[in-house]
Amino acid sequence: MEFDLSDTQRMMQQSARTFLAGECPAARVRKLMAGDTAFDAELWTAMAEQGWQGIIIGEEHGGLGLGLVELAAVAEEMGRACLPGPFLATLWAAATLQALPDAPAIGSYLTKIASGKLLATVALLEESLDWSGDTTALPATRRSGETRLNGRKLLVLDSAVADLILVPAKLDGNLVLVAVEGRAAGLQVRATPGIDATRKLYELTLDDVTVNDTALLAAGPVAERAIRRGIDTATVAVCAELVGGMQWTLETSTAYVQTREQFGKTIGSFQAVQHQLADVVLWLESGRSAYYHAAWTLNENDPAAASAVSIAKAYLSDAAREVGNRGVQVHGGIGFTWEHDLQLYYKRAKASEILLGDATYHRERLAELVVDV
């Protein structure tokens, strides 16, 4: 494969950069993160007009029908802009739905997501804090032709604004995937404080939440495959976002050291500072290659896809944090302040480090994949 973008993909990425520079400057990011949900309906509609919510959704459902490399190219620019709001959550849900057998309800959800009319998320984590979904334990019971859900889900992305929540649960010992309306009776949503205020987290309590048969989207191996596909797709997007944030940190830090003077010289002339930024370049380019490979293998359903995704996330979970550290170091005291935008990217990197599994989790997953082979 080519470890680079095609001309068309580069044009798409550049278009995303131009759009976000105009529609999502740092001032708007700060305004949204100060709100309760970090969601802006006007910005969401503008993104829908670009077709972003439907990048990986098929044309038969009103999407662009593109692949994961195109998605990752756009997601990198979202990371570069530190885009707030529920794009990642909705993408995760869309990727999960895409992996299910075609059905009227699923097609309807995908069509609405692609048009920007439906916000969605996935409620995966429970007390075990296992990002694989293999330890799902939230009980579902059947009674009088209806399915009832009781239990808690933790650290759910953007559920306060979600119209649709995909809930993995256990029914008669089998894993099932259940569609729950965002304002369903018996559903309680409580905000969970997080380090990254641009991406809100919530705890969900399901108290006898009742759904009909059409809301039972899948069961058994079908549900397992769809949940895994959704997780891996969202993980690739997070990796691309991390690279975008690293790119911003490199550019901003490089510009700063070329103007900041100490002892009558710009600090960028000092070898110790140059070494810091050289490390950043290494981590950045290695991370970009890793996520390109992960996106391509997953898009092609390559047998190595699971390993490629975990390699990219394990590497970037560590690398993005280190790049944030170096950015703070070369900026000196101002790098620690609220007024400087560097803190937005540092917090996003720290939050994304553990989102969908930290480096330790993905190294363990890699070890298990090797054993399975």
One Martini backbone bead per residue (centre of mass of N, CA, C, O) as a GRO file, in nm:
protein
  373
    1MET     BB    1   0.102   0.032   0.011
    2GLU     BB    2   0.034   0.369   0.048
    3PHE     BB    3   0.187   0.608   0.281
    4ASP     BB    4  -0.046   0.797   0.147
    5LEU     BB    5  -0.217   1.039  -0.008
    6SER     BB    6  -0.417   1.126  -0.233
    7ASP     BB    7  -0.520   1.388  -0.410
    8THR     BB    8  -0.816   1.368  -0.317
    9GLN     BB    9  -0.759   1.341  -0.013
   10ARG     BB   10  -0.604   1.608   0.012
   11MET     BB   11  -0.837   1.791  -0.074
   12MET     BB   12  -1.023   1.707   0.157
   13GLN     BB   13  -0.835   1.796   0.385
   14GLN     BB   14  -0.806   2.093   0.302
   15SER     BB   15  -1.105   2.158   0.319
   16ALA     BB   16  -1.126   2.100   0.621
   17ARG     BB   17  -0.922   2.310   0.716
   18THR     BB   18  -1.069   2.557   0.604
   19PHE     BB   19  -1.338   2.520   0.746
   20LEU     BB   20  -1.229   2.512   1.047
   21ALA     BB   21  -1.090   2.788   1.045
   22GLY     BB   22  -1.371   2.939   1.005
   23GLU     BB   23  -1.582   2.762   1.209
   24CYS     BB   24  -1.333   2.659   1.438
   25PRO     BB   25  -1.207   2.843   1.634
   26ALA     BB   26  -1.085   2.887   1.944
   27ALA     BB   27  -1.319   3.065   2.044
   28ARG     BB   28  -1.540   2.848   1.988
   29VAL     BB   29  -1.428   2.624   2.156
   30ARG     BB   30  -1.443   2.775   2.430
   31LYS     BB   31  -1.747   2.828   2.425
   32LEU     BB   32  -1.842   2.529   2.409
   33MET     BB   33  -1.686   2.408   2.659
   34ALA     BB   34  -1.856   2.598   2.862
   35GLY     BB   35  -2.080   2.426   2.815
   36ASP     BB   36  -2.282   2.148   2.874
   37THR     BB   37  -2.227   1.999   2.557
   38ALA     BB   38  -2.055   2.121   2.304
   39PHE     BB   39  -2.306   2.203   2.124
   40ASP     BB   40  -2.365   2.306   1.770
   41ALA     BB   41  -2.606   2.329   1.540
   42GLU     BB   42  -2.473   2.504   1.323
   43LEU     BB   43  -2.214   2.339   1.290
   44TRP     BB   44  -2.349   2.066   1.231
   45THR     BB   45  -2.487   2.158   0.968
   46ALA     BB   46  -2.228   2.239   0.819
   47MET     BB   47  -2.107   1.954   0.826
   48ALA     BB   48  -2.338   1.815   0.669
   49GLU     BB   49  -2.284   1.979   0.406
   50GLN     BB   50  -2.000   1.824   0.378
   51GLY     BB   51  -2.065   1.505   0.467
   52TRP     BB   52  -1.931   1.389   0.737
   53GLN     BB   53  -2.153   1.203   0.872
   54GLY     BB   54  -2.137   1.029   0.571
   55ILE     BB   55  -1.864   0.912   0.479
   56ILE     BB   56  -1.922   0.582   0.553
   57ILE     BB   57  -2.192   0.604   0.425
   58GLY     BB   58  -2.394   0.498   0.208
   59GLU     BB   59  -2.559   0.611  -0.071
   60GLU     BB   60  -2.836   0.468  -0.002
   61HIS     BB   61  -2.825   0.674   0.276
   62GLY     BB   62  -2.679   0.962   0.187
   63GLY     BB   63  -2.388   0.913   0.161
   64LEU     BB   64  -2.053   0.903   0.037
   65GLY     BB   65  -1.903   0.615   0.036
   66LEU     BB   66  -1.643   0.606   0.191
   67GLY     BB   67  -1.352   0.563   0.359
   68LEU     BB   68  -1.122   0.548   0.625
   69VAL     BB   69  -0.911   0.738   0.503
   70GLU     BB   70  -1.095   0.979   0.463
   71LEU     BB   71  -1.184   1.000   0.752
   72ALA     BB   72  -0.898   1.040   0.876
   73ALA     BB   73  -0.825   1.299   0.724
   74VAL     BB   74  -1.051   1.464   0.862
   75ALA     BB   75  -0.990   1.394   1.162
   76GLU     BB   76  -0.719   1.536   1.174
   77GLU     BB   77  -0.846   1.822   1.144
   78MET     BB   78  -1.016   1.805   1.398
   79GLY     BB   79  -0.771   1.784   1.586
   80ARG     BB   80  -0.638   2.054   1.495
   81ALA     BB   81  -0.916   2.210   1.604
   82CYS     BB   82  -1.057   2.085   1.848
   83LEU     BB   83  -1.332   1.954   1.807
   84PRO     BB   84  -1.637   1.980   1.922
   85GLY     BB   85  -1.847   1.728   2.013
   86PRO     BB   86  -2.046   1.442   1.851
   87PHE     BB   87  -1.887   1.304   1.618
   88LEU     BB   88  -1.756   1.050   1.735
   89ALA     BB   89  -2.013   0.922   1.851
   90THR     BB   90  -2.167   0.906   1.579
   91LEU     BB   91  -1.961   0.741   1.426
   92TRP     BB   92  -1.964   0.494   1.606
   93ALA     BB   93  -2.260   0.428   1.555
   94ALA     BB   94  -2.248   0.410   1.244
   95ALA     BB   95  -2.039   0.178   1.228
   96THR     BB   96  -2.216  -0.025   1.377
   97LEU     BB   97  -2.460  -0.019   1.183
   98GLN     BB   98  -2.303  -0.092   0.919
   99ALA     BB   99  -2.235  -0.395   1.041
  100LEU     BB  100  -2.524  -0.459   0.988
  101PRO     BB  101  -2.785  -0.587   0.876
  102ASP     BB  102  -3.019  -0.509   0.674
  103ALA     BB  103  -3.270  -0.265   0.780
  104PRO     BB  104  -3.508  -0.036   0.821
  105ALA     BB  105  -3.406   0.088   1.089
  106ILE     BB  106  -3.109   0.116   1.008
  107GLY     BB  107  -3.149   0.287   0.754
  108SER     BB  108  -3.283   0.523   0.900
  109TYR     BB  109  -3.050   0.600   1.083
  110LEU     BB  110  -2.836   0.650   0.861
  111THR     BB  111  -2.986   0.871   0.708
  112LYS     BB  112  -3.001   1.072   0.949
  113ILE     BB  113  -2.701   1.093   1.003
  114ALA     BB  114  -2.606   1.192   0.719
  115SER     BB  115  -2.800   1.461   0.746
  116GLY     BB  116  -2.785   1.557   1.066
  117LYS     BB  117  -3.066   1.454   1.231
  118LEU     BB  118  -2.875   1.245   1.398
  119LEU     BB  119  -2.775   1.171   1.719
  120ALA     BB  120  -2.511   0.958   1.849
  121THR     BB  121  -2.430   0.663   2.057
  122VAL     BB  122  -2.220   0.460   2.285
  123ALA     BB  123  -2.289   0.223   2.554
  124LEU     BB  124  -2.027   0.038   2.695
  125LEU     BB  125  -1.936   0.098   2.972
  126GLU     BB  126  -1.853  -0.046   3.284
  127GLU     BB  127  -1.719  -0.148   3.574
  128SER     BB  128  -1.475  -0.292   3.416
  129LEU     BB  129  -1.354  -0.104   3.188
  130ASP     BB  130  -1.413  -0.250   2.903
  131TRP     BB  131  -1.345  -0.188   2.555
  132SER     BB  132  -1.447  -0.462   2.408
  133GLY     BB  133  -1.738  -0.589   2.532
  134ASP     BB  134  -1.696  -0.883   2.667
  135THR     BB  135  -1.816  -0.778   2.972
  136THR     BB  136  -2.100  -0.757   2.934
  137ALA     BB  137  -2.388  -0.718   3.192
  138LEU     BB  138  -2.632  -0.580   3.118
  139PRO     BB  139  -2.959  -0.642   3.176
  140ALA     BB  140  -3.196  -0.830   2.984
  141THR     BB  141  -3.558  -0.852   2.956
  142ARG     BB  142  -3.845  -1.050   2.902
  143ARG     BB  143  -4.182  -0.891   2.866
  144SER     BB  144  -4.457  -0.890   2.695
  145GLY     BB  145  -4.279  -0.836   2.420
  146GLU     BB  146  -4.052  -0.696   2.590
  147THR     BB  147  -3.760  -0.496   2.660
  148ARG     BB  148  -3.554  -0.473   2.955
  149LEU     BB  149  -3.349  -0.224   3.120
  150ASN     BB  150  -3.079  -0.263   3.371
  151GLY     BB  151  -2.847  -0.009   3.472
  152ARG     BB  152  -2.500   0.082   3.390
  153LYS     BB  153  -2.323   0.350   3.224
  154LEU     BB  154  -1.995   0.465   3.132
  155LEU     BB  155  -1.849   0.713   2.971
  156VAL     BB  156  -2.051   0.863   2.778
  157LEU     BB  157  -2.077   1.008   2.481
  158ASP     BB  158  -2.295   1.268   2.433
  159SER     BB  159  -2.589   1.182   2.564
  160ALA     BB  160  -2.743   1.461   2.604
  161VAL     BB  161  -2.774   1.486   2.261
  162ALA     BB  162  -2.885   1.214   2.201
  163ASP     BB  163  -3.121   1.028   2.005
  164LEU     BB  164  -2.917   0.776   2.006
  165ILE     BB  165  -2.860   0.461   2.187
  166LEU     BB  166  -2.619   0.215   2.202
  167VAL     BB  167  -2.684  -0.101   2.382
  168PRO     BB  168  -2.511  -0.324   2.537
  169ALA     BB  169  -2.629  -0.658   2.628
  170LYS     BB  170  -2.792  -0.917   2.832
  171LEU     BB  171  -2.972  -1.203   2.685
  172ASP     BB  172  -2.978  -1.507   2.787
  173GLY     BB  173  -2.644  -1.487   2.760
  174ASN     BB  174  -2.660  -1.280   2.525
  175LEU     BB  175  -2.548  -1.062   2.306
  176VAL     BB  176  -2.685  -0.731   2.267
  177LEU     BB  177  -2.832  -0.474   2.053
  178VAL     BB  178  -2.967  -0.162   2.163
  179ALA     BB  179  -3.216   0.076   2.094
  180VAL     BB  180  -3.214   0.404   2.244
  181GLU     BB  181  -3.366   0.667   2.337
  182GLY     BB  182  -3.251   0.968   2.463
  183ARG     BB  183  -3.569   1.004   2.609
  184ALA     BB  184  -3.630   0.769   2.772
  185ALA     BB  185  -3.796   0.601   2.987
  186GLY     BB  186  -3.569   0.561   3.265
  187LEU     BB  187  -3.351   0.765   3.166
  188GLN     BB  188  -3.040   0.863   3.309
  189VAL     BB  189  -2.841   1.171   3.298
  190ARG     BB  190  -2.496   1.215   3.406
  191ALA     BB  191  -2.248   1.411   3.460
  192THR     BB  192  -1.891   1.374   3.387
  193PRO     BB  193  -1.605   1.467   3.476
  194GLY     BB  194  -1.344   1.608   3.262
  195ILE     BB  195  -1.050   1.711   3.108
  196ASP     BB  196  -1.228   1.730   2.838
  197ALA     BB  197  -1.456   1.986   2.753
  198THR     BB  198  -1.512   1.908   2.436
  199ARG     BB  199  -1.586   1.610   2.567
  200LYS     BB  200  -1.857   1.469   2.690
  201LEU     BB  201  -1.954   1.298   2.991
  202TYR     BB  202  -2.156   1.003   3.101
  203GLU     BB  203  -2.406   0.870   3.311
  204LEU     BB  204  -2.607   0.577   3.289
  205THR     BB  205  -2.947   0.508   3.390
  206LEU     BB  206  -3.137   0.204   3.377
  207ASP     BB  207  -3.496   0.207   3.454
  208ASP     BB  208  -3.687   0.016   3.292
  209VAL     BB  209  -3.616   0.016   2.997
  210THR     BB  210  -3.835   0.015   2.708
  211VAL     BB  211  -3.855  -0.208   2.424
  212ASN     BB  212  -3.893  -0.318   2.116
  213ASP     BB  213  -3.812  -0.537   1.865
  214THR     BB  214  -3.676  -0.318   1.670
  215ALA     BB  215  -3.446  -0.249   1.895
  216LEU     BB  216  -3.332  -0.530   1.826
  217LEU     BB  217  -3.057  -0.545   1.622
  218ALA     BB  218  -2.878  -0.773   1.779
  219ALA     BB  219  -2.716  -1.105   1.813
  220GLY     BB  220  -2.444  -1.230   1.908
  221PRO     BB  221  -2.212  -1.241   1.662
  222VAL     BB  222  -2.332  -0.994   1.520
  223ALA     BB  223  -2.298  -0.799   1.757
  224GLU     BB  224  -1.996  -0.840   1.803
  225ARG     BB  225  -1.896  -0.740   1.524
  226ALA     BB  226  -2.023  -0.457   1.533
  227ILE     BB  227  -1.887  -0.357   1.791
  228ARG     BB  228  -1.595  -0.397   1.694
  229ARG     BB  229  -1.612  -0.214   1.444
  230GLY     BB  230  -1.684   0.044   1.592
  231ILE     BB  231  -1.434   0.059   1.772
  232ASP     BB  232  -1.216   0.060   1.548
  233THR     BB  233  -1.312   0.310   1.398
  234ALA     BB  234  -1.296   0.508   1.637
  235THR     BB  235  -0.993   0.461   1.688
  236VAL     BB  236  -0.890   0.576   1.424
  237ALA     BB  237  -1.006   0.860   1.471
  238VAL     BB  238  -0.845   0.919   1.727
  239CYS     BB  239  -0.567   0.893   1.600
  240ALA     BB  240  -0.605   1.122   1.397
  241GLU     BB  241  -0.658   1.343   1.604
  242LEU     BB  242  -0.386   1.322   1.749
  243VAL     BB  243  -0.218   1.407   1.505
  244GLY     BB  244  -0.347   1.686   1.472
  245GLY     BB  245  -0.254   1.790   1.751
  246MET     BB  246   0.050   1.747   1.701
  247GLN     BB  247   0.071   1.938   1.462
  248TRP     BB  248  -0.011   2.193   1.613
  249THR     BB  249   0.215   2.183   1.825
  250LEU     BB  250   0.450   2.203   1.631
  251GLU     BB  251   0.379   2.469   1.488
  252THR     BB  252   0.352   2.645   1.744
  253SER     BB  253   0.634   2.588   1.865
  254THR     BB  254   0.804   2.678   1.625
  255ALA     BB  255   0.705   2.971   1.617
  256TYR     BB  256   0.790   3.045   1.907
  257VAL     BB  257   1.110   2.981   1.892
  258GLN     BB  258   1.146   3.210   1.657
  259THR     BB  259   1.066   3.463   1.874
  260ARG     BB  260   1.183   3.378   2.132
  261GLU     BB  261   1.394   3.537   2.370
  262GLN     BB  262   1.737   3.456   2.490
  263PHE     BB  263   2.027   3.599   2.532
  264GLY     BB  264   1.977   3.739   2.237
  265LYS     BB  265   1.814   3.477   2.143
  266THR     BB  266   1.659   3.243   1.993
  267ILE     BB  267   1.551   2.942   2.122
  268GLY     BB  268   1.578   2.783   1.843
  269SER     BB  269   1.908   2.793   1.855
  270PHE     BB  270   1.890   2.576   2.062
  271GLN     BB  271   1.963   2.248   2.088
  272ALA     BB  272   1.766   2.156   2.311
  273VAL     BB  273   1.512   2.254   2.156
  274GLN     BB  274   1.554   2.098   1.893
  275HIS     BB  275   1.531   1.819   2.021
  276GLN     BB  276   1.239   1.838   2.106
  277LEU     BB  277   1.124   1.876   1.809
  278ALA     BB  278   1.245   1.622   1.684
  279ASP     BB  279   1.075   1.427   1.849
  280VAL     BB  280   0.803   1.523   1.745
  281VAL     BB  281   0.845   1.446   1.449
  282LEU     BB  282   0.878   1.146   1.495
  283TRP     BB  283   0.605   1.089   1.632
  284LEU     BB  284   0.425   1.204   1.413
  285GLU     BB  285   0.510   1.031   1.161
  286SER     BB  286   0.468   0.756   1.293
  287GLY     BB  287   0.166   0.797   1.364
  288ARG     BB  288   0.065   0.846   1.079
  289SER     BB  289   0.146   0.573   0.960
  290ALA     BB  290  -0.020   0.401   1.159
  291TYR     BB  291  -0.307   0.514   1.085
  292TYR     BB  292  -0.306   0.457   0.788
  293HIS     BB  293  -0.279   0.151   0.816
  294ALA     BB  294  -0.531   0.104   0.987
  295ALA     BB  295  -0.738   0.220   0.788
  296TRP     BB  296  -0.675   0.034   0.549
  297THR     BB  297  -0.712  -0.248   0.676
  298LEU     BB  298  -1.003  -0.203   0.773
  299ASN     BB  299  -1.127  -0.133   0.495
  300GLU     BB  300  -1.010  -0.424   0.370
  301ASN     BB  301  -1.036  -0.660   0.576
  302ASP     BB  302  -0.780  -0.727   0.707
  303PRO     BB  303  -0.636  -0.955   0.921
  304ALA     BB  304  -0.444  -0.706   1.045
  305ALA     BB  305  -0.634  -0.487   1.167
  306ALA     BB  306  -0.635  -0.524   1.474
  307SER     BB  307  -0.330  -0.480   1.506
  308ALA     BB  308  -0.310  -0.199   1.371
  309VAL     BB  309  -0.494  -0.051   1.567
  310SER     BB  310  -0.330  -0.114   1.829
  311ILE     BB  311  -0.065   0.008   1.741
  312ALA     BB  312  -0.164   0.298   1.700
  313LYS     BB  313  -0.284   0.344   1.988
  314ALA     BB  314  -0.040   0.276   2.158
  315TYR     BB  315   0.147   0.488   2.036
  316LEU     BB  316  -0.041   0.752   2.056
  317SER     BB  317  -0.096   0.758   2.356
  318ASP     BB  318   0.204   0.830   2.415
  319ALA     BB  319   0.293   1.045   2.202
  320ALA     BB  320   0.085   1.273   2.258
  321ARG     BB  321   0.175   1.325   2.545
  322GLU     BB  322   0.472   1.396   2.478
  323VAL     BB  323   0.411   1.633   2.293
  324GLY     BB  324   0.274   1.801   2.509
  325ASN     BB  325   0.517   1.823   2.691
  326ARG     BB  326   0.705   1.965   2.485
  327GLY     BB  327   0.528   2.209   2.436
  328VAL     BB  328   0.541   2.314   2.724
  329GLN     BB  329   0.849   2.338   2.751
  330VAL     BB  330   0.903   2.547   2.509
  331HIS     BB  331   0.700   2.765   2.639
  332GLY     BB  332   0.689   2.745   2.929
  333GLY     BB  333   0.491   2.922   3.136
  334ILE     BB  334   0.263   2.969   2.915
  335GLY     BB  335   0.195   2.655   2.879
  336PHE     BB  336   0.013   2.659   3.167
  337THR     BB  337  -0.208   2.837   3.060
  338TRP     BB  338  -0.533   2.923   2.984
  339GLU     BB  339  -0.478   3.134   2.748
  340HIS     BB  340  -0.347   2.902   2.612
  341ASP     BB  341  -0.418   2.657   2.366
  342LEU     BB  342  -0.242   2.414   2.458
  343GLN     BB  343  -0.435   2.300   2.680
  344LEU     BB  344  -0.644   2.175   2.489
  345TYR     BB  345  -0.449   1.957   2.361
  346TYR     BB  346  -0.350   1.822   2.616
  347LYS     BB  347  -0.629   1.728   2.718
  348ARG     BB  348  -0.705   1.564   2.470
  349ALA     BB  349  -0.467   1.367   2.488
  350LYS     BB  350  -0.530   1.255   2.772
  351ALA     BB  351  -0.817   1.153   2.709
  352SER     BB  352  -0.740   0.980   2.447
  353GLU     BB  353  -0.546   0.779   2.578
  354ILE     BB  354  -0.806   0.609   2.711
  355LEU     BB  355  -0.977   0.611   2.478
  356LEU     BB  356  -1.038   0.293   2.372
  357GLY     BB  357  -0.770   0.256   2.506
  358ASP     BB  358  -0.471   0.215   2.613
  359ALA     BB  359  -0.159   0.102   2.575
  360THR     BB  360  -0.190  -0.145   2.757
  361TYR     BB  361  -0.443  -0.263   2.632
  362HIS     BB  362  -0.323  -0.292   2.336
  363ARG     BB  363  -0.090  -0.478   2.410
  364GLU     BB  364  -0.265  -0.706   2.516
  365ARG     BB  365  -0.420  -0.748   2.255
  366LEU     BB  366  -0.176  -0.825   2.085
  367ALA     BB  367  -0.098  -1.073   2.247
  368GLU     BB  368  -0.365  -1.226   2.195
  369LEU     BB  369  -0.341  -1.230   1.884
  370VAL     BB  370  -0.083  -1.397   1.876
  371VAL     BB  371  -0.192  -1.643   2.025
  372ASP     BB  372  -0.424  -1.706   1.825
  373VAL     BB  373  -0.216  -1.761   1.585
   0.00000   0.00000   0.00000
